[in-house]
Amino acid sequence: MRIPIAISIVLLLGSANSFAQAGQQNWATASGINEALSIFDKDGRPFTNPDEDVSGTPFFLPEWKYGALRLHDSVGYDHVRMRLNLQTQQVHFLNKNNLEMALPKGFIIGLILRDSSASGGPSAYTFQCGFPPIDNQDRNNFYRVLVSGRLALLESIRKVMSTEKNELSGEEKKNIRDYTDYYIFSDGVMKRMKKDKASVLALMVDKKDKVEAYATSGKLNFKSIDDIGQIIAYYNGLP
C-alpha cells in the first residue's frame, strides 16, 4: 500500500500517539544536512556488511534512498541519504567521507523513505517507533504506518538471520528471512490484527453497519491487507 508523499510527511510529525492518531503539525527541518551529518557522525557507528555467504538483505530497501528523519529530540532533517535496517532496527546513513554508519536504536523515532524507482511509480514509505511493546517488540521497533487516524494500521517487518545445515555434507547456509505481522493502534493500545471479517468489524462496532455496507458495495476482501487498509481509512473518515 503506497501513501502519497505529501500525506506521509504530515504523518511523520507527532509523538507515536499523535502521529498514529492524527499527525497535523507542519514539517520543519533544521538548518541543513551538513549539520545533520555532524550530529549523526558523533553518535553513529561504522557498519560492516554481512558476509557474502548470507542470502537476503537486512534492509527494507537495499538501495540507498533519500528521505526525511525525525530525531529523538524532535528535530527533523530532510534530504538525507539512508536505508533502514530491519534486522537491528537501526537507520544507516553515509557520512561526509561516504562511510556507512549505523545510528543507535532510539536515536531516530520516525522516517520517510522516498523511492522514485518503484515499479508502480514514485512511492513514500513512512516508519515510526515509540509504540507500546507487544510480541517481543519494544518501543524501538519500527512499524510501517499504512493508515493513520483513530485506528492506525501498522505493518511490522522483522528480518531474522537463520542457519540451515545440510545433514549430508555438513554445509551451512545463512539466510535473512522476513516475518511480517499487522497491528492496530488506538487509544494508546496495540493489538495484533487478524485478517478476517469478524475481527476487523469488531474494531468498528460503533459504525459497523456503515462499514460493512461500504465493504460489500466495494467488493472489498477482508483477507487483503490493502482492502482492510481501505476499510479502516473509510471508518476513520466517518463523523
DRENRO-881925 format. One line per 3 residues: number of its first residue (from 1); their letters; for each residue x, y, z of C-alpha. Coordinates in nm, 3 decimals. Example, Ala and Ser with C-alpha at 12.3 -4.5 7.8 and 13.67 -1.06 7.14 Angstrom:
% residues 2
1> as> 1.230:-0.450:0.780 ~ 1.367:-0.106:0.714
//
This chain:
% residues 239
1> mri> 0.000:0.000:0.000 ~ 0.150:0.333:-0.104 ~ 0.090:0.661:0.078
4> pia> 0.128:0.993:-0.113 ~ 0.449:1.175:-0.024 ~ 0.277:1.493:0.096
7> isi> 0.049:1.298:0.328 ~ 0.338:1.088:0.458 ~ 0.537:1.397:0.554
10> vll> 0.244:1.525:0.759 ~ 0.207:1.187:0.927 ~ 0.566:1.178:1.047
13> lgs> 0.549:1.465:1.288 ~ 0.382:1.395:1.621 ~ 0.476:1.165:1.906
16> ans> 0.397:0.797:1.849 ~ 0.046:0.855:1.980 ~ -0.035:1.179:1.797
19> faq> 0.142:1.055:1.486 ~ -0.070:0.745:1.459 ~ -0.390:0.919:1.563
22> agq> -0.370:1.232:1.350 ~ -0.030:1.399:1.292 ~ -0.123:1.755:1.198
25> qnw> 0.191:1.961:1.260 ~ 0.400:2.107:0.978 ~ 0.726:1.951:0.865
28> ata> 1.026:2.162:0.959 ~ 1.394:2.089:0.902 ~ 1.698:2.213:1.087
31> sgi> 1.949:2.444:0.922 ~ 2.097:2.191:0.682 ~ 2.222:1.844:0.604
34> nea> 2.582:1.933:0.695 ~ 2.469:2.000:1.050 ~ 2.275:1.673:1.049
37> lsi> 2.577:1.472:0.935 ~ 2.789:1.627:1.208 ~ 2.533:1.517:1.467
40> fdk> 2.498:1.171:1.315 ~ 2.874:1.121:1.293 ~ 2.906:1.187:1.665
43> dgr> 2.656:0.913:1.754 ~ 2.687:0.671:1.464 ~ 2.899:0.357:1.447
46> pft> 3.072:0.215:1.135 ~ 2.871:-0.068:0.978 ~ 3.019:-0.386:0.832
49> npd> 2.808:-0.553:0.566 ~ 2.705:-0.917:0.627 ~ 2.925:-1.196:0.495
52> edv> 2.897:-1.269:0.124 ~ 2.762:-1.616:0.201 ~ 2.448:-1.468:0.357
55> sgt> 2.145:-1.460:0.127 ~ 1.883:-1.191:0.167 ~ 1.913:-0.837:0.294
58> pff> 1.862:-0.686:0.641 ~ 1.729:-0.364:0.482 ~ 1.374:-0.262:0.395
61> lpe> 1.509:-0.137:0.062 ~ 1.867:-0.248:-0.012 ~ 1.943:0.059:-0.224
64> wky> 2.022:0.399:-0.073 ~ 1.723:0.634:-0.077 ~ 1.669:0.997:0.013
67> gal> 1.421:1.076:0.283 ~ 1.331:1.265:0.599 ~ 1.425:1.180:0.957
70> rlh> 1.287:1.285:1.294 ~ 1.530:1.255:1.586 ~ 1.452:1.161:1.946
73> dsv> 1.474:1.531:2.040 ~ 1.204:1.613:1.780 ~ 1.447:1.785:1.542
76> gyd> 1.382:1.694:1.179 ~ 1.609:1.669:0.876 ~ 1.514:1.620:0.513
79> hvr> 1.706:1.505:0.204 ~ 1.912:1.252:0.400 ~ 2.056:0.955:0.209
82> mrl> 1.977:0.648:0.416 ~ 1.842:0.296:0.444 ~ 1.652:0.116:0.721
85> nlq> 1.799:-0.198:0.880 ~ 1.506:-0.410:0.998 ~ 1.731:-0.676:1.148
88> tqq> 1.888:-0.437:1.401 ~ 1.609:-0.172:1.392 ~ 1.866:0.096:1.307
91> vhf> 1.888:0.372:1.048 ~ 2.202:0.379:0.832 ~ 2.345:0.686:0.658
94> lnk> 2.654:0.789:0.460 ~ 2.883:1.031:0.641 ~ 3.087:1.309:0.481
97> nnl> 3.354:1.056:0.384 ~ 3.095:0.826:0.222 ~ 3.137:0.571:0.501
100> ema> 2.829:0.374:0.601 ~ 2.729:0.442:0.961 ~ 2.454:0.295:1.182
103> lpk> 2.270:0.512:1.433 ~ 2.180:0.357:1.771 ~ 1.829:0.228:1.836
106> gfi> 1.604:0.503:1.966 ~ 1.806:0.785:1.807 ~ 1.558:0.810:1.517
109> igl> 1.188:0.793:1.604 ~ 1.035:0.846:1.261 ~ 1.136:0.848:0.896
112> ilr> 1.009:0.867:0.540 ~ 1.186:0.677:0.264 ~ 1.121:0.805:-0.088
115> dss> 1.157:0.559:-0.374 ~ 1.147:0.724:-0.715 ~ 1.228:0.396:-0.893
118> asg> 0.940:0.183:-0.759 ~ 0.772:-0.026:-1.028 ~ 0.433:0.131:-0.962
121> gps> 0.565:0.488:-0.971 ~ 0.723:0.714:-0.706 ~ 0.644:0.591:-0.355
124> ayt> 0.697:0.709:0.002 ~ 0.721:0.470:0.296 ~ 0.656:0.605:0.645
127> fqc> 0.801:0.433:0.953 ~ 0.756:0.517:1.319 ~ 0.871:0.375:1.651
130> gfp> 0.767:0.454:2.009 ~ 0.460:0.231:2.016 ~ 0.377:0.016:2.322
133> pid> 0.571:-0.314:2.348 ~ 0.399:-0.620:2.204 ~ 0.504:-0.971:2.087
136> nqd> 0.872:-0.931:2.186 ~ 0.886:-0.593:2.012 ~ 0.977:-0.289:2.219
139> rnn> 0.939:0.087:2.172 ~ 1.247:0.096:1.948 ~ 1.092:-0.130:1.684
142> fyr> 0.995:0.044:1.363 ~ 0.648:-0.006:1.218 ~ 0.541:0.097:0.872
145> vlv> 0.232:0.316:0.901 ~ -0.020:0.206:0.638 ~ -0.318:0.406:0.768
148> sgr> -0.333:0.675:1.036 ~ -0.626:0.809:1.235 ~ -0.833:0.690:1.530
151> lal> -0.747:0.339:1.412 ~ -0.389:0.318:1.287 ~ -0.292:0.019:1.072
154> les> 0.072:-0.076:1.129 ~ 0.294:-0.326:0.950 ~ 0.576:-0.494:1.141
157> irk> 0.854:-0.631:0.919 ~ 1.131:-0.813:1.104 ~ 1.446:-0.950:0.945
160> vms> 1.594:-1.253:1.121 ~ 1.917:-1.442:1.048 ~ 1.874:-1.819:1.028
163> tek> 2.120:-2.101:0.958 ~ 2.035:-2.415:0.764 ~ 2.266:-2.717:0.778
166> nel> 2.287:-2.988:0.513 ~ 2.284:-3.311:0.714 ~ 2.477:-3.500:0.445
169> sge> 2.752:-3.251:0.356 ~ 2.756:-3.055:0.681 ~ 2.744:-2.734:0.478
172> ekk> 2.572:-2.443:0.647 ~ 2.381:-2.169:0.470 ~ 2.284:-1.839:0.628
175> nir> 1.963:-1.666:0.527 ~ 1.793:-1.347:0.630 ~ 1.422:-1.415:0.644
178> dyt> 1.129:-1.174:0.660 ~ 0.849:-1.203:0.916 ~ 0.550:-0.973:0.873
181> dyy> 0.261:-0.905:1.111 ~ -0.006:-0.637:1.127 ~ -0.127:-0.438:1.427
184> ifs> -0.395:-0.187:1.517 ~ -0.302:0.108:1.739 ~ -0.585:0.301:1.903
187> dgv> -0.623:0.495:2.227 ~ -0.267:0.411:2.328 ~ -0.318:0.035:2.291
190> mkr> -0.156:-0.207:2.043 ~ -0.348:-0.511:1.918 ~ -0.245:-0.781:1.673
193> mkk> -0.475:-0.766:1.371 ~ -0.638:-1.073:1.220 ~ -0.727:-1.067:0.853
196> dka> -1.088:-1.180:0.880 ~ -1.422:-1.000:0.862 ~ -1.536:-1.058:1.220
199> svl> -1.207:-0.936:1.371 ~ -1.190:-0.623:1.155 ~ -1.554:-0.525:1.212
202> alm> -1.510:-0.582:1.587 ~ -1.274:-0.284:1.585 ~ -1.551:-0.061:1.449
205> vdk> -1.861:-0.161:1.645 ~ -1.983:0.199:1.665 ~ -2.003:0.220:1.282
208> kdk> -2.027:-0.149:1.199 ~ -2.333:-0.129:0.971 ~ -2.191:0.156:0.761
211> vea> -1.851:-0.008:0.733 ~ -1.998:-0.344:0.635 ~ -2.218:-0.181:0.370
214> yat> -1.915:0.008:0.234 ~ -1.707:-0.311:0.214 ~ -1.989:-0.502:0.044
217> sgk> -2.058:-0.231:-0.215 ~ -1.688:-0.204:-0.296 ~ -1.643:-0.583:-0.305
220> lnf> -1.357:-0.546:-0.056 ~ -1.182:-0.857:0.072 ~ -1.115:-0.888:0.445
223> ksi> -0.821:-1.118:0.368 ~ -0.640:-0.848:0.170 ~ -0.433:-0.600:0.372
226> ddi> -0.481:-0.335:0.101 ~ -0.859:-0.374:0.120 ~ -0.851:-0.374:0.501
229> gqi> -0.650:-0.053:0.487 ~ -0.916:0.099:0.262 ~ -1.189:-0.008:0.504
232> iay> -1.004:0.139:0.804 ~ -0.942:0.464:0.617 ~ -1.315:0.484:0.541
235> yng> -1.402:0.424:0.907 ~ -1.154:0.691:1.019 ~ -1.324:0.940:0.789
238> lp> -1.674:0.883:0.928 ~ -1.811:1.156:1.156
//
